[in-house]
Amino acid sequence: MTKHSETLTVPLLPLRDIVLFPHMVAPLFVGREKSVQAIEHAMAADEEIFLATQRDAKVDDPREADIHRVGTLGTILQLLRLPDGTVKVLIEGKRRARITAYRSGERFFLVDVAPLVEVPGTGPEIEAVMRVTIGAFEEYVKLNKKIPSEVALSISSIDDPARLSDTIAAHIPLKVHDKQSLLEQVHAGRRLERLLTLMRTEIQVAQTEQRIKERVKKQMEKNQRDYYLNEQMRAIQKEMGQKDEGQSELIELERRIKRKRLPREAAAKVRQEFKKLKMMAPMSAEATVVRNYIDWILSLPWLERTRDKNDIAEAERILNEDHYGLEKPKERILDYLAVQTLVKKMKGPILCLVGPPGVGKTSLARSVARALGRNFVRLSLGGVRDEAEIRGHRRTYIGALPGKIIQSLRRAGTKNPVFCLDEVDKMSMDFRGDPAAALLEVLDPEQNATFNDHYLDLDYDLSEVLFITTANALHTIPLPLQDRMEIIELEGYTEEEKLEIAKGFLLPRQIEAHGLTPDRMQVSDGAILEIIRSYTREAGVRSLERALATICRKVAREVAKDSEGDRVVKVNQASLNRHLGVPKYRQKKKEEKSEIGVVTGLAWTETGGAILEIEAAVMPGKGRLTITGKLGDVMQESVRAAMSYVRSRAHQFGLPWDFYQKVDIHVHVPEGAIPKDGPSAGITIATAIVSALLRIPVRNDVAMTGEITLRGRVLPIGGLKEKLLAARRSGVETVLIPEENERDLKEIPPKLARSLAIERVEHMDEVLRRALDMEDPDSLFTGLGPAEAPDCFQRPEAAEVHAPH
């Protein structure tokens, strides 16, 4: 360092975005080559270094005009060279100075500086300014948590106004040009006044920021960072007088609310929720929930309805046009329409269509909607096991939605649609609740006017909805739910009905769907009947339609190969094998002759009626009863009940009272891989056991059905129509049915009833008289027994074992 009458020659270190004050220690990272050489020169000469701030921090290679003239003389306390070539130095500011001249010819800035003489302030005025400044600084420290509280304590102990102003200026985040102006001010009193003015401004900014943070904090939820940022932005915009974002969306939503016709309760709820929405940040999670809730309410048909068609003749024409047969459900719908014409408002009935698959339950519901002129909506309940699927989720849950009932009504667009609840018998339940119990309110005409969905939490009127439910079986529907519905049973179709349905509905639809015309494809009645008998085994017509679709595909292939385009394909009974392959089913026929221990029974399945050939065989043994054929519990009990009946009548049959201790009886139902159950085979099993014990054949032209009691009474059964259809298919001429099923004969098609000799029986004795092939059936009950005693009642060494037929 060279002295020339108060002038010093020292290296210059230009600073970016920082002003170094006297008595201030600051770490600096130096990377520019000129600056590094200036520091090395100062360290080597053990002299002071001059630090001045650049006018523009972006200039990498500053010149004389780019650097402020007033700066600070300082000493280097520590130097550390970093691996990337930069230097970290710790510099302490000593005193103010001004550049008087730049020296040329050096690799770094070498300048002549003249120290600035401080003008100290004295007297009460400067003392007052110092106290006010210290108080303002302490207030600022309380607002700005970045400054340690220890700094405020150290500031209060400074009694030099010049040092006080420099120390405070070093700790307050002022702009660079403000700090530079403070550095250039040599009068301590004026510097304090200027600093006090700047500090007051900073305090006001900090107070405003604090006020904004407090306002935001009141409205935000805990641990929601995004919410906090959005509210802070909104509060800042409010301070600046700007409008909130998302305002246009709120305006559009408000316009929808004004246009929508709502009940009083729903309208009040929407207004309340919209008021809450306006107070929320547009992008917050809670605002999204409220917006979705309002949208659901506005999209539901609260008051919108369609006007019913009251033309009964037209409705009857539509129902007959869409469906063949199904007289009972058609009558019920027409009755409802007739009442609608006389009564302005009637609670919608709850109809339950029960029947095998493919008989047209769902399509009938669609035809009802067409006949009434109403919208149609369908909901499948198969596999539903969560109560919330019906009644909705509460809004407190994430991703909550209304139940399927409300969602379907939104799709329907009116409050009085025809609502088809498919597969109501296939719901289940688990720990999440019982959906069948949730349906009780929906399907109760006395309650559904105030159906309350958990999501909406509003009463919705379902009384005008025409609910039609479908099921394959009643026994899986809970009794309370059955009680709320009007059960209409759809029985299986006869062969004649299937033939008419195929000719009038199924075949034309498939011909059109496969690009054919009736002129290019002809199917004979015999072919359709053969498909019904040998390729499909069902009560409905779904498999029949698939078989016809298969034939249409084969025919379409042949027609596509025809280059001339005039080929007519005729499908008859003889060509079915070529189109459908080998028949899948063989029609069970009655036995060719009367057999001992073999009886033809009738059974009901979900796919229609079927015949069962129940066999019984008697063998020497010790009283064991064997039951085979994969029978269910109820059917096994029927076998035991039949055996008990035979034992109780042993005297009348001429059997020893202990006959069962000398023989083993085996009851078998063929097709053992198919599960079978039900009580209606009781009289059939008893007849087979009696025939096997007494060695009397059973007439091969007789089939029977009925439940048996221990006293021999014959109880009524279900599925009579399907069983009679199975009897006619198998060639049986006479059918024995319980006496109490006489009332069901009124529902049997006359043509089917005329084709069979239907005999009613009350007691098992009547069954044996009609079924056993005997010249004098009354002799069976004289106690004399048959002409020959069965071999198994002789001594074992003399017995001859007969193989069962």
Secondary structure, DSSP 4 states (H G I P E B T S, - for coil): -EEETTEEEEEEEEESS--PPTT-EEEEEE-SHHHHHHHHHHHHHT--EEEEEBS-TT-SS--GGGB-SEEEEEEEEEEEE-TTS-EEEEEEEEEEEEEEEEEPSSSS-EEEEEEPPPB---SHHHHHHHHHHHHHHHHHHHH-TTS-HHHHHHHHT---HHHHHHHHHHHS---HHHHHHHHH--BHHHHHHHHHHHHHHHHHHHHHHHHHHHHHHHHSPTT-HHHHHHHHHHHHHHHHTPPPTTHHHHHHHHHHHHHS---HHHHHHHHHHHHHHHTS-TTSHHHHHHHHHHHHHHHS-SS--PPPP--HHHHHHHHHHH-SS-HHHHHHHHHHHHHHHH-S--PPPEEEEE--TTSSHHHHHHHHHHHHT--EEEEE-TT---THHHH---TTSTT----HHHHHHHHH-SSS-EEEEE-GGG---BTTB-HHHHHHHHT-TTTGGGEE-TTT-SEE--TT-EEEEEES-STTS-HHHHHTSEEEE-PPPPHHHHHHHIIIIIHHHHHHHTT--TTTEEE-HHHHHHIIIII---SSSHHHHHHHHHHHHHHHHHHHH-SSS---EEE-GGGHHHHH-S-S-------SS-EETEEEEEEEETTEEEEEEEEEEEEESSS-EEEESSB-HHHHHHHHHHHHHHHHTHHHHT--TTGGGSEEEEEE-S-TTS-B--STTHHHHHHHHHHHHHT-EE-TTEEE--EE-TT-BEE--S-HHHHHHHHHHHT--EEEEEGGGGGGGGGS-HHHHHTSEEEEESBHHHHHHHHB--S-GGGGGSSS--SS--GGGS-GGG--PPPP-
